Amino acid sequence: MNCDSIARWYRWMEYAAFGNTLQQRRTAFLADVADARRALVLGDGDGRFLSRLVEQSALAQIDYVDLSRRMLELAQARAGTGRVTYHQADALEIALPERGYDLIVTHFFLDCFDESTVEALVDRVAVAACPHARWLVSEFRRTWWSRPLLASLYFFFRITTGLKTRCLIDHRPVLMRHGFRMVRGESAWRGLLSSELWVR
């Protein structure tokens, strides 16, 4: 999905809905990957996580991929260009180096796809990941009470960004099929929001 139409207000909409909780989920395990040397960050939007990654991972060279030109501009203004290469591209189409990354980051990104598309994405990224790569994931999770909230979020993004996906899939089996295992996990909002650290 392309967030150009809401990029300017996205941060404040996020705060209005969830306070600082989504950003806390993004950064929950940042210290665990501070030694990363080459990172691939997919669809992270306006750069709030990116700026923290640049600060804490002093050696990391980072490829930052987002479909939204406006989000890339916001990320670049926030995090600079020193060790970051910005790509306005579709994560399913951009050329990725084989075994090039020791860190993959997808924050509130996999929920934008159906299961077959997540499978295709993870398959591409797995080829680009080093043998012992780590993967930071922050995501929504289905709970017994979350159905109306998730439905309203999908409806909002369908109207404002053209998002085609209509329901949340479980990304965990897909990552496991590609050789990753979750080594750390935390949740918030009674299980709705998760932070996960996966290792290949």
FIMIPA-265098 format. One record per residue: residue in three letters; x, y, z of N, C-alpha, C in turn. Coordinates in Angstrom, 1 decimal. Layout:
% residues N
+--------+--------+--------+--------+--------+--------+--------+--------+--------+--------+
: residu :     nX :     nY :     nZ :    caX :    caY :    caZ :     cX :     cY :     cZ :
+--------+--------+--------+--------+--------+--------+--------+--------+--------+--------+
:    ALA :      X :      Y :      Z :      X :      Y :      Z :      X :      Y :      Z :
...
+--------+--------+--------+--------+--------+--------+--------+--------+--------+--------+
This chain:
% residues 200
+--------+--------+--------+--------+--------+--------+--------+--------+--------+--------+
: residu :     nX :     nY :     nZ :    caX :    caY :    caZ :     cX :     cY :     cZ :
+--------+--------+--------+--------+--------+--------+--------+--------+--------+--------+
:    MET :    0.8 :   -1.2 :    0.0 :    0.0 :    0.0 :    0.0 :    0.9 :    1.2 :    0.0 :
:    ASN :    0.4 :    2.3 :   -0.5 :    1.1 :    3.6 :   -0.6 :    0.5 :    4.6 :    0.3 :
:    CYS :    1.2 :    5.0 :    1.3 :    0.7 :    5.9 :    2.4 :    0.9 :    7.4 :    2.1 :
:    ASP :    1.2 :    7.8 :    0.9 :    1.4 :    9.2 :    0.6 :    0.3 :   10.1 :    1.1 :
:    SER :   -0.9 :    9.6 :    1.0 :   -2.1 :   10.4 :    1.3 :   -2.2 :   10.7 :    2.8 :
:    ILE :   -1.6 :    9.8 :    3.6 :   -1.8 :   10.0 :    5.1 :   -0.4 :   10.2 :    5.8 :
:    ALA :    0.7 :   10.3 :    5.0 :    2.0 :   10.3 :    5.6 :    2.1 :   11.5 :    6.6 :
:    ARG :    1.6 :   12.7 :    6.2 :    1.8 :   13.9 :    7.0 :    1.2 :   13.7 :    8.4 :
:    TRP :    0.1 :   13.0 :    8.4 :   -0.7 :   12.9 :    9.7 :   -0.5 :   11.5 :   10.4 :
:    TYR :    0.2 :   10.6 :    9.8 :    0.3 :    9.3 :   10.3 :    0.7 :    9.2 :   11.7 :
:    ARG :    1.8 :    9.9 :   12.0 :    2.3 :    9.8 :   13.4 :    1.3 :   10.2 :   14.4 :
:    TRP :    0.5 :   11.2 :   14.1 :   -0.4 :   11.7 :   15.1 :   -1.7 :   10.8 :   15.2 :
:    MET :   -2.0 :   10.2 :   14.0 :   -3.1 :    9.3 :   14.0 :   -2.7 :    8.0 :   14.9 :
:    GLU :   -1.5 :    7.6 :   14.7 :   -1.0 :    6.5 :   15.5 :   -1.0 :    6.8 :   17.0 :
:    TYR :   -0.6 :    8.0 :   17.4 :   -0.6 :    8.4 :   18.8 :   -2.0 :    8.5 :   19.3 :
:    ALA :   -2.9 :    9.0 :   18.5 :   -4.3 :    9.1 :   18.9 :   -5.0 :    7.8 :   19.2 :
:    ALA :   -4.6 :    6.8 :   18.4 :   -5.2 :    5.5 :   18.5 :   -4.5 :    4.6 :   19.6 :
:    PHE :   -3.2 :    4.7 :   19.7 :   -2.4 :    3.7 :   20.5 :   -1.4 :    4.4 :   21.4 :
:    GLY :   -1.4 :    5.7 :   21.5 :   -0.3 :    6.4 :   22.3 :    1.0 :    6.0 :   21.7 :
:    ASN :    2.0 :    5.8 :   22.6 :    3.4 :    5.5 :   22.2 :    3.6 :    3.9 :   22.1 :
:    THR :    2.5 :    3.2 :   22.2 :    2.7 :    1.7 :   22.3 :    3.3 :    1.1 :   21.1 :
:    LEU :    2.9 :    1.5 :   19.9 :    3.4 :    0.9 :   18.7 :    4.9 :    1.2 :   18.6 :
:    GLN :    5.4 :    2.4 :   18.9 :    6.8 :    2.7 :   18.9 :    7.6 :    1.9 :   19.9 :
:    GLN :    7.0 :    1.7 :   21.1 :    7.6 :    0.8 :   22.1 :    7.7 :   -0.6 :   21.6 :
:    ARG :    6.7 :   -1.1 :   20.8 :    6.8 :   -2.4 :   20.2 :    7.9 :   -2.5 :   19.2 :
:    ARG :    8.1 :   -1.4 :   18.4 :    9.2 :   -1.4 :   17.4 :   10.5 :   -1.5 :   18.0 :
:    THR :   10.7 :   -0.8 :   19.1 :   12.1 :   -0.7 :   19.7 :   12.3 :   -1.7 :   20.8 :
:    ALA :   11.4 :   -2.6 :   21.1 :   11.5 :   -3.5 :   22.3 :   12.8 :   -4.3 :   22.3 :
:    PHE :   13.3 :   -4.7 :   21.2 :   14.5 :   -5.6 :   21.1 :   15.6 :   -4.9 :   20.3 :
:    LEU :   15.6 :   -3.6 :   20.3 :   16.6 :   -2.9 :   19.5 :   18.0 :   -3.2 :   20.0 :
:    ALA :   18.1 :   -3.2 :   21.3 :   19.4 :   -3.4 :   21.9 :   20.0 :   -4.8 :   21.6 :
:    ASP :   19.2 :   -5.7 :   21.3 :   19.6 :   -7.1 :   21.0 :   20.3 :   -7.2 :   19.6 :
:    VAL :   20.0 :   -6.2 :   18.7 :   20.6 :   -6.2 :   17.4 :   21.5 :   -5.0 :   17.1 :
:    ALA :   22.1 :   -4.4 :   18.2 :   22.9 :   -3.3 :   18.1 :   24.2 :   -3.5 :   17.3 :
:    ASP :   24.6 :   -4.8 :   17.2 :   25.8 :   -5.2 :   16.5 :   25.6 :   -5.5 :   15.0 :
:    ALA :   24.4 :   -5.2 :   14.5 :   24.1 :   -5.5 :   13.1 :   25.1 :   -4.7 :   12.2 :
:    ARG :   25.5 :   -5.4 :   11.1 :   26.4 :   -4.8 :   10.1 :   25.7 :   -4.3 :    8.8 :
:    ARG :   24.6 :   -5.1 :    8.4 :   23.9 :   -4.7 :    7.2 :   22.4 :   -5.1 :    7.4 :
:    ALA :   21.6 :   -4.1 :    7.4 :   20.2 :   -4.2 :    7.7 :   19.2 :   -3.9 :    6.5 :
:    LEU :   18.1 :   -4.6 :    6.5 :   17.1 :   -4.4 :    5.5 :   15.8 :   -4.0 :    6.3 :
:    VAL :   15.3 :   -2.8 :    6.1 :   14.1 :   -2.3 :    6.8 :   13.0 :   -2.1 :    5.8 :
:    LEU :   12.0 :   -2.9 :    5.9 :   10.9 :   -2.9 :    4.9 :    9.6 :   -2.2 :    5.5 :
:    GLY :    9.2 :   -1.2 :    4.7 :    7.9 :   -0.6 :    5.0 :    7.7 :    0.0 :    6.3 :
:    ASP :    8.7 :    0.7 :    6.9 :    8.7 :    1.2 :    8.2 :    8.2 :    2.6 :    8.3 :
:    GLY :    7.9 :    3.2 :    7.2 :    7.2 :    4.5 :    7.2 :    8.1 :    5.7 :    7.5 :
:    ASP :    7.7 :    6.5 :    8.5 :    8.3 :    7.8 :    8.6 :    9.6 :    7.9 :    9.4 :
:    GLY :   10.2 :    6.8 :    9.7 :   11.6 :    6.8 :   10.1 :   11.8 :    6.9 :   11.6 :
:    ARG :   10.8 :    6.8 :   12.4 :   11.0 :    6.9 :   13.9 :   11.8 :    5.7 :   14.4 :
:    PHE :   11.5 :    4.5 :   13.9 :   12.4 :    3.4 :   14.3 :   13.8 :    3.5 :   13.6 :
:    LEU :   13.8 :    3.9 :   12.4 :   15.1 :    4.0 :   11.7 :   16.1 :    4.9 :   12.4 :
:    SER :   15.6 :    6.1 :   12.9 :   16.5 :    7.0 :   13.6 :   17.1 :    6.3 :   14.8 :
:    ARG :   16.3 :    5.5 :   15.5 :   16.8 :    4.8 :   16.7 :   17.8 :    3.7 :   16.3 :
:    LEU :   17.5 :    3.0 :   15.2 :   18.5 :    2.0 :   14.7 :   19.8 :    2.6 :   14.3 :
:    VAL :   19.8 :    3.8 :   13.6 :   21.0 :    4.5 :   13.3 :   21.8 :    4.9 :   14.5 :
:    GLU :   21.1 :    5.3 :   15.5 :   21.8 :    5.7 :   16.8 :   22.5 :    4.5 :   17.5 :
:    GLN :   21.7 :    3.4 :   17.5 :   22.2 :    2.3 :   18.4 :   23.1 :    1.3 :   17.6 :
:    SER :   23.0 :    1.2 :   16.3 :   23.8 :    0.3 :   15.5 :   24.8 :    1.1 :   14.8 :
:    ALA :   25.9 :    1.4 :   15.4 :   26.9 :    2.3 :   14.9 :   27.6 :    1.8 :   13.6 :
:    LEU :   27.6 :    0.5 :   13.4 :   28.3 :    0.0 :   12.2 :   27.4 :   -0.4 :   11.1 :
:    ALA :   26.1 :   -0.3 :   11.3 :   25.1 :   -0.9 :   10.3 :   25.0 :    0.0 :    9.1 :
:    GLN :   25.1 :   -0.6 :    7.9 :   24.7 :   -0.1 :    6.7 :   23.2 :   -0.5 :    6.4 :
:    ILE :   22.4 :    0.4 :    6.1 :   20.9 :    0.1 :    6.1 :   20.3 :    0.4 :    4.8 :
:    ASP :   19.5 :   -0.6 :    4.2 :   18.7 :   -0.4 :    3.1 :   17.3 :   -0.2 :    3.6 :
:    TYR :   16.7 :    0.9 :    3.3 :   15.3 :    1.3 :    3.8 :   14.4 :    1.4 :    2.6 :
:    VAL :   13.4 :    0.5 :    2.6 :   12.5 :    0.3 :    1.5 :   11.1 :    0.7 :    1.9 :
:    ASP :   10.5 :    1.6 :    1.1 :    9.1 :    1.9 :    1.3 :    8.5 :    2.3 :    0.0 :
:    LEU :    7.2 :    2.0 :   -0.2 :    6.5 :    2.4 :   -1.5 :    6.2 :    3.8 :   -1.5 :
:    SER :    6.0 :    4.5 :   -0.4 :    5.5 :    5.8 :   -0.3 :    6.7 :    6.8 :   -0.4 :
:    ARG :    6.7 :    7.7 :   -1.4 :    7.7 :    8.7 :   -1.5 :    7.7 :    9.7 :   -0.3 :
:    ARG :    6.5 :   10.0 :    0.1 :    6.4 :   11.0 :    1.2 :    6.9 :   10.4 :    2.5 :
:    MET :    6.7 :    9.1 :    2.8 :    7.2 :    8.5 :    4.0 :    8.7 :    8.4 :    3.9 :
:    LEU :    9.3 :    8.2 :    2.7 :   10.7 :    8.2 :    2.6 :   11.3 :    9.5 :    2.9 :
:    GLU :   10.7 :   10.6 :    2.4 :   11.1 :   11.9 :    2.7 :   11.1 :   12.2 :    4.2 :
:    LEU :   10.1 :   11.8 :    4.9 :   10.0 :   12.0 :    6.4 :   11.1 :   11.2 :    7.1 :
:    ALA :   11.3 :    9.9 :    6.6 :   12.3 :    9.1 :    7.2 :   13.7 :    9.7 :    7.0 :
:    GLN :   14.0 :   10.2 :    5.8 :   15.3 :   10.8 :    5.5 :   15.5 :   12.1 :    6.3 :
:    ALA :   14.5 :   12.9 :    6.5 :   14.6 :   14.1 :    7.3 :   14.9 :   13.7 :    8.8 :
:    ARG :   14.4 :   12.6 :    9.2 :   14.5 :   12.2 :   10.6 :   15.8 :   11.5 :   10.9 :
:    ALA :   16.3 :   10.6 :   10.0 :   17.4 :    9.7 :   10.2 :   18.7 :   10.1 :    9.4 :
:    GLY :   18.5 :   11.0 :    8.4 :   19.7 :   11.4 :    7.7 :   20.1 :   10.3 :    6.6 :
:    THR :   21.2 :   10.6 :    6.0 :   21.6 :    9.7 :    4.8 :   23.0 :    9.1 :    5.0 :
:    GLY :   23.6 :    9.3 :    6.2 :   25.0 :    8.8 :    6.3 :   25.2 :    7.4 :    6.0 :
:    ARG :   24.4 :    6.5 :    6.7 :   24.6 :    5.0 :    6.5 :   23.3 :    4.4 :    6.0 :
:    VAL :   22.4 :    5.2 :    5.5 :   21.1 :    4.7 :    5.0 :   21.0 :    4.9 :    3.5 :
:    THR :   20.6 :    3.9 :    2.8 :   20.2 :    4.0 :    1.4 :   18.7 :    3.9 :    1.3 :
:    TYR :   18.0 :    4.9 :    0.7 :   16.6 :    4.9 :    0.7 :   16.1 :    4.4 :   -0.7 :
:    HIS :   15.1 :    3.5 :   -0.7 :   14.6 :    2.9 :   -1.9 :   13.1 :    3.1 :   -2.0 :
:    GLN :   12.6 :    3.8 :   -2.9 :   11.2 :    3.9 :   -3.2 :   10.8 :    2.7 :   -4.1 :
:    ALA :   10.3 :    1.6 :   -3.5 :   10.1 :    0.4 :   -4.3 :    9.2 :   -0.5 :   -3.6 :
:    ASP :    8.7 :   -1.5 :   -4.3 :    7.8 :   -2.5 :   -3.8 :    8.7 :   -3.6 :   -3.2 :
:    ALA :    8.5 :   -4.0 :   -2.0 :    9.3 :   -5.0 :   -1.4 :    9.3 :   -6.4 :   -2.1 :
:    LEU :    8.3 :   -6.6 :   -2.8 :    8.1 :   -7.8 :   -3.6 :    8.9 :   -7.8 :   -4.9 :
:    GLU :    9.4 :   -6.6 :   -5.3 :   10.0 :   -6.5 :   -6.6 :   11.5 :   -6.0 :   -6.5 :
:    ILE :   11.9 :   -5.3 :   -5.5 :   13.2 :   -4.8 :   -5.4 :   14.3 :   -5.9 :   -5.4 :
:    ALA :   15.4 :   -5.6 :   -6.1 :   16.5 :   -6.6 :   -6.2 :   17.2 :   -6.6 :   -4.8 :
:    LEU :   17.4 :   -7.8 :   -4.3 :   18.1 :   -7.9 :   -3.0 :   19.3 :   -8.8 :   -3.2 :
:    PRO :   20.4 :   -8.4 :   -2.5 :   21.7 :   -9.2 :   -2.6 :   21.5 :  -10.6 :   -1.9 :
:    GLU :   22.0 :  -11.6 :   -2.5 :   22.0 :  -12.9 :   -1.9 :   22.8 :  -12.9 :   -0.6 :
:    ARG :   22.3 :  -13.4 :    0.5 :   22.9 :  -13.5 :    1.8 :   23.6 :  -12.2 :    2.2 :
:    GLY :   22.9 :  -11.1 :    1.9 :   23.5 :   -9.8 :    2.2 :   23.3 :   -9.2 :    3.5 :
:    TYR :   22.2 :   -9.7 :    4.2 :   21.7 :   -9.0 :    5.4 :   21.8 :   -9.8 :    6.7 :
:    ASP :   22.3 :   -9.2 :    7.7 :   22.3 :  -10.0 :    9.0 :   21.2 :   -9.5 :    9.9 :
:    LEU :   20.4 :   -8.5 :    9.4 :   19.2 :   -8.0 :   10.2 :   18.1 :   -7.6 :    9.2 :
:    ILE :   17.0 :   -8.2 :    9.4 :   15.7 :   -7.8 :    8.7 :   14.8 :   -7.2 :    9.7 :
:    VAL :   14.1 :   -6.2 :    9.2 :   13.1 :   -5.5 :   10.1 :   11.8 :   -5.3 :    9.4 :
:    THR :   10.7 :   -5.8 :    9.9 :    9.4 :   -5.5 :    9.4 :    8.5 :   -5.2 :   10.6 :
:    HIS :    8.2 :   -3.9 :   10.7 :    7.3 :   -3.4 :   11.8 :    5.9 :   -3.1 :   11.2 :
:    PHE :    4.9 :   -3.8 :   11.7 :    3.5 :   -3.5 :   11.2 :    3.5 :   -3.4 :    9.7 :
:    PHE :    4.1 :   -4.4 :    9.1 :    4.2 :   -4.5 :    7.6 :    3.6 :   -5.8 :    7.1 :
:    LEU :    3.9 :   -6.9 :    7.7 :    3.4 :   -8.2 :    7.2 :    1.9 :   -8.2 :    7.3 :
:    ASP :    1.2 :   -7.4 :    8.1 :   -0.2 :   -7.4 :    8.2 :   -0.9 :   -6.7 :    7.0 :
:    CYS :    0.0 :   -6.2 :    6.1 :   -0.6 :   -5.6 :    4.9 :   -0.8 :   -6.6 :    3.7 :
:    PHE :   -0.5 :   -7.9 :    4.0 :   -0.5 :   -8.9 :    2.9 :   -1.3 :  -10.1 :    3.3 :
:    ASP :   -1.8 :  -10.8 :    2.3 :   -2.4 :  -12.1 :    2.6 :   -1.4 :  -13.2 :    2.7 :
:    GLU :   -1.8 :  -14.4 :    3.0 :   -0.8 :  -15.4 :    3.4 :    0.1 :  -15.8 :    2.2 :
:    SER :   -0.4 :  -15.9 :    1.0 :    0.4 :  -16.2 :   -0.1 :    1.5 :  -15.1 :   -0.4 :
:    THR :    1.1 :  -13.9 :   -0.2 :    2.0 :  -12.8 :   -0.5 :    3.1 :  -12.7 :    0.6 :
:    VAL :    2.7 :  -13.0 :    1.8 :    3.7 :  -13.0 :    2.9 :    4.7 :  -14.2 :    2.6 :
:    GLU :    4.2 :  -15.3 :    2.2 :    5.0 :  -16.4 :    1.8 :    6.0 :  -16.0 :    0.8 :
:    ALA :    5.6 :  -15.4 :   -0.3 :    6.5 :  -14.9 :   -1.3 :    7.5 :  -13.9 :   -0.8 :
:    LEU :    7.1 :  -13.0 :    0.0 :    8.0 :  -12.0 :    0.6 :    9.0 :  -12.6 :    1.4 :
:    VAL :    8.6 :  -13.5 :    2.3 :    9.6 :  -14.1 :    3.2 :   10.6 :  -15.0 :    2.5 :
:    ASP :   10.1 :  -15.6 :    1.4 :   10.9 :  -16.5 :    0.6 :   12.0 :  -15.6 :   -0.1 :
:    ARG :   11.7 :  -14.4 :   -0.6 :   12.7 :  -13.5 :   -1.2 :   13.7 :  -13.0 :   -0.2 :
:    VAL :   13.1 :  -12.6 :    1.0 :   14.0 :  -12.1 :    2.0 :   14.9 :  -13.1 :    2.6 :
:    ALA :   14.4 :  -14.4 :    2.7 :   15.3 :  -15.4 :    3.3 :   16.5 :  -15.7 :    2.4 :
:    VAL :   16.4 :  -15.5 :    1.1 :   17.5 :  -15.7 :    0.2 :   18.5 :  -14.6 :    0.4 :
:    ALA :   18.0 :  -13.4 :    0.8 :   18.9 :  -12.2 :    1.0 :   19.5 :  -12.2 :    2.4 :
:    ALA :   19.1 :  -13.1 :    3.3 :   19.5 :  -13.1 :    4.7 :   20.7 :  -14.0 :    4.9 :
:    CYS :   21.6 :  -13.6 :    5.7 :   22.8 :  -14.4 :    6.1 :   22.3 :  -15.6 :    6.8 :
:    PRO :   23.2 :  -16.7 :    6.9 :   22.8 :  -17.9 :    7.6 :   22.3 :  -17.7 :    9.0 :
:    HIS :   22.8 :  -16.8 :    9.8 :   22.4 :  -16.6 :   11.1 :   21.7 :  -15.2 :   11.3 :
:    ALA :   21.0 :  -14.8 :   10.3 :   20.4 :  -13.5 :   10.4 :   19.3 :  -13.4 :   11.4 :
:    ARG :   19.1 :  -12.2 :   12.0 :   18.0 :  -11.9 :   12.9 :   16.9 :  -11.1 :   12.2 :
:    TRP :   15.7 :  -11.3 :   12.7 :   14.5 :  -10.7 :   12.1 :   13.7 :  -10.1 :   13.2 :
:    LEU :   13.6 :   -8.7 :   13.2 :   12.7 :   -8.0 :   14.2 :   11.3 :   -7.9 :   13.5 :
:    VAL :   10.3 :   -8.3 :   14.3 :    9.0 :   -8.2 :   13.8 :    8.1 :   -7.5 :   14.9 :
:    SER :    7.3 :   -6.5 :   14.5 :    6.3 :   -6.0 :   15.4 :    5.0 :   -6.2 :   14.6 :
:    GLU :    3.9 :   -6.7 :   15.3 :    2.7 :   -7.0 :   14.5 :    1.5 :   -6.9 :   15.4 :
:    PHE :    0.4 :   -6.8 :   14.8 :   -0.9 :   -7.0 :   15.4 :   -1.1 :   -8.5 :   15.5 :
:    ARG :   -1.8 :   -9.0 :   16.5 :   -2.2 :  -10.4 :   16.7 :   -3.7 :  -10.5 :   17.0 :
:    ARG :   -4.3 :  -11.5 :   16.4 :   -5.7 :  -11.7 :   16.7 :   -5.9 :  -12.2 :   18.2 :
:    THR :   -6.9 :  -11.6 :   18.8 :   -7.2 :  -12.0 :   20.2 :   -8.8 :  -12.2 :   20.2 :
:    TRP :   -9.3 :  -12.7 :   21.3 :  -10.7 :  -13.0 :   21.4 :  -11.5 :  -11.7 :   21.3 :
:    TRP :  -10.9 :  -10.6 :   21.6 :  -11.7 :   -9.3 :   21.6 :  -11.4 :   -8.4 :   20.5 :
:    SER :  -10.4 :   -8.7 :   19.6 :   -9.9 :   -7.7 :   18.7 :  -10.6 :   -7.6 :   17.3 :
:    ARG :  -11.5 :   -8.5 :   17.0 :  -12.0 :   -8.5 :   15.7 :  -12.6 :   -7.2 :   15.2 :
:    PRO :  -13.5 :   -6.5 :   16.0 :  -14.0 :   -5.2 :   15.6 :  -12.9 :   -4.2 :   15.3 :
:    LEU :  -11.9 :   -4.1 :   16.2 :  -10.9 :   -3.1 :   16.1 :  -10.1 :   -3.4 :   14.8 :
:    LEU :   -9.7 :   -4.6 :   14.6 :   -8.9 :   -5.0 :   13.4 :   -9.7 :   -4.7 :   12.1 :
:    ALA :  -11.0 :   -5.0 :   12.1 :  -11.8 :   -4.7 :   11.0 :  -11.9 :   -3.3 :   10.7 :
:    SER :  -12.0 :   -2.4 :   11.7 :  -12.0 :   -1.0 :   11.5 :  -10.7 :   -0.5 :   11.0 :
:    LEU :   -9.6 :   -1.0 :   11.4 :   -8.3 :   -0.6 :   10.9 :   -8.1 :   -1.0 :    9.5 :
:    TYR :   -8.5 :   -2.2 :    9.1 :   -8.4 :   -2.6 :    7.7 :   -9.3 :   -1.7 :    6.8 :
:    PHE :  -10.5 :   -1.4 :    7.3 :  -11.4 :   -0.6 :    6.5 :  -10.8 :    0.8 :    6.3 :
:    PHE :  -10.2 :    1.4 :    7.4 :   -9.6 :    2.7 :    7.3 :   -8.5 :    2.7 :    6.2 :
:    PHE :   -7.6 :    1.8 :    6.3 :   -6.4 :    1.7 :    5.4 :   -6.9 :    1.4 :    3.9 :
:    ARG :   -7.9 :    0.6 :    3.8 :   -8.5 :    0.3 :    2.5 :   -9.0 :    1.6 :    1.8 :
:    ILE :   -9.7 :    2.4 :    2.6 :  -10.2 :    3.7 :    2.0 :   -9.1 :    4.7 :    1.8 :
:    THR :   -8.1 :    4.8 :    2.7 :   -7.1 :    5.9 :    2.5 :   -5.9 :    5.5 :    1.7 :
:    THR :   -5.6 :    4.2 :    1.6 :   -4.3 :    3.9 :    0.9 :   -4.5 :    2.8 :   -0.2 :
:    GLY :   -5.7 :    2.3 :   -0.3 :   -6.0 :    1.3 :   -1.3 :   -5.5 :   -0.1 :   -0.9 :
:    LEU :   -5.3 :   -0.3 :    0.4 :   -4.9 :   -1.7 :    0.9 :   -5.9 :   -2.7 :    0.5 :
:    LYS :   -5.4 :   -3.8 :   -0.1 :   -6.3 :   -4.8 :   -0.6 :   -6.6 :   -5.9 :    0.4 :
:    THR :   -5.7 :   -6.2 :    1.4 :   -5.9 :   -7.2 :    2.4 :   -7.0 :   -6.8 :    3.3 :
:    ARG :   -7.8 :   -7.8 :    3.7 :   -9.0 :   -7.5 :    4.5 :   -8.9 :   -8.2 :    5.9 :
:    CYS :   -7.9 :   -9.0 :    6.1 :   -7.9 :   -9.7 :    7.4 :   -6.4 :  -10.0 :    7.8 :
:    LEU :   -6.2 :  -10.2 :    9.1 :   -4.8 :  -10.4 :    9.6 :   -4.5 :  -11.9 :    9.5 :
:    ILE :   -3.3 :  -12.2 :    9.0 :   -2.9 :  -13.5 :    8.9 :   -1.8 :  -13.8 :   10.0 :
:    ASP :   -1.5 :  -15.0 :   10.3 :   -0.5 :  -15.4 :   11.3 :    0.8 :  -15.6 :   10.5 :
:    HIS :    1.7 :  -14.7 :   10.8 :    3.0 :  -14.7 :   10.1 :    4.0 :  -15.7 :   10.6 :
:    ARG :    3.7 :  -16.2 :   11.8 :    4.7 :  -17.1 :   12.5 :    5.0 :  -18.4 :   11.8 :
:    PRO :    4.0 :  -19.1 :   11.4 :    4.2 :  -20.3 :   10.6 :    5.1 :  -20.1 :    9.4 :
:    VAL :    4.9 :  -19.0 :    8.7 :    5.6 :  -18.7 :    7.5 :    7.1 :  -18.5 :    7.8 :
:    LEU :    7.4 :  -17.7 :    8.8 :    8.8 :  -17.6 :    9.2 :    9.4 :  -18.9 :    9.6 :
:    MET :    8.7 :  -19.7 :   10.4 :    9.2 :  -21.0 :   10.8 :    9.5 :  -21.9 :    9.6 :
:    ARG :    8.7 :  -21.9 :    8.6 :    8.9 :  -22.7 :    7.4 :   10.2 :  -22.3 :    6.7 :
:    HIS :   10.6 :  -21.0 :    6.9 :   11.8 :  -20.5 :    6.2 :   13.0 :  -20.6 :    7.1 :
:    GLY :   13.0 :  -21.3 :    8.2 :   14.1 :  -21.6 :    9.0 :   14.4 :  -20.6 :   10.1 :
:    PHE :   13.4 :  -19.8 :   10.4 :   13.5 :  -18.8 :   11.6 :   12.8 :  -19.4 :   12.8 :
:    ARG :   13.4 :  -19.0 :   14.0 :   12.7 :  -19.4 :   15.2 :   12.7 :  -18.2 :   16.1 :
:    MET :   11.6 :  -18.0 :   16.8 :   11.4 :  -16.9 :   17.7 :   12.2 :  -17.1 :   19.0 :
:    VAL :   13.1 :  -16.2 :   19.3 :   13.9 :  -16.4 :   20.6 :   13.5 :  -15.4 :   21.7 :
:    ARG :   12.7 :  -14.3 :   21.3 :   12.2 :  -13.4 :   22.3 :   10.9 :  -12.9 :   21.8 :
:    GLY :   10.0 :  -12.6 :   22.8 :    8.7 :  -12.1 :   22.4 :    8.1 :  -11.4 :   23.6 :
:    GLU :    7.4 :  -10.3 :   23.3 :    6.6 :   -9.5 :   24.3 :    5.3 :   -9.1 :   23.6 :
:    SER :    4.3 :   -8.8 :   24.5 :    3.0 :   -8.3 :   24.0 :    2.5 :   -7.2 :   24.8 :
:    ALA :    1.6 :   -6.5 :   24.2 :    0.9 :   -5.3 :   24.9 :   -0.5 :   -5.3 :   24.4 :
:    TRP :   -1.3 :   -4.4 :   25.1 :   -2.7 :   -4.3 :   24.8 :   -3.4 :   -5.6 :   24.8 :
:    ARG :   -3.2 :   -6.4 :   25.9 :   -3.9 :   -7.6 :   26.1 :   -3.7 :   -8.6 :   24.9 :
:    GLY :   -2.5 :   -8.6 :   24.4 :   -2.1 :   -9.6 :   23.4 :   -2.3 :   -9.0 :   22.0 :
:    LEU :   -2.8 :   -7.9 :   21.8 :   -3.1 :   -7.3 :   20.4 :   -1.8 :   -7.0 :   19.7 :
:    LEU :   -0.8 :   -6.5 :   20.4 :    0.4 :   -6.0 :   19.8 :    1.6 :   -6.8 :   20.3 :
:    SER :    2.4 :   -7.3 :   19.4 :    3.6 :   -8.1 :   19.7 :    4.9 :   -7.6 :   19.2 :
:    SER :    5.9 :   -7.8 :   19.9 :    7.3 :   -7.6 :   19.5 :    8.0 :   -8.9 :   19.5 :
:    GLU :    8.7 :   -9.2 :   18.4 :    9.3 :  -10.6 :   18.3 :   10.7 :  -10.4 :   17.7 :
:    LEU :   11.7 :  -11.2 :   18.2 :   13.0 :  -11.4 :   17.7 :   13.2 :  -12.8 :   17.2 :
:    TRP :   13.4 :  -12.9 :   15.9 :   13.6 :  -14.2 :   15.3 :   15.1 :  -14.4 :   14.9 :
:    VAL :   15.5 :  -15.6 :   14.9 :   16.9 :  -16.0 :   14.5 :   16.8 :  -17.1 :   13.5 :
:    ARG :   17.6 :  -17.0 :   12.5 :   17.7 :  -18.1 :   11.5 :   18.5 :  -19.3 :   12.0 :
+--------+--------+--------+--------+--------+--------+--------+--------+--------+--------+
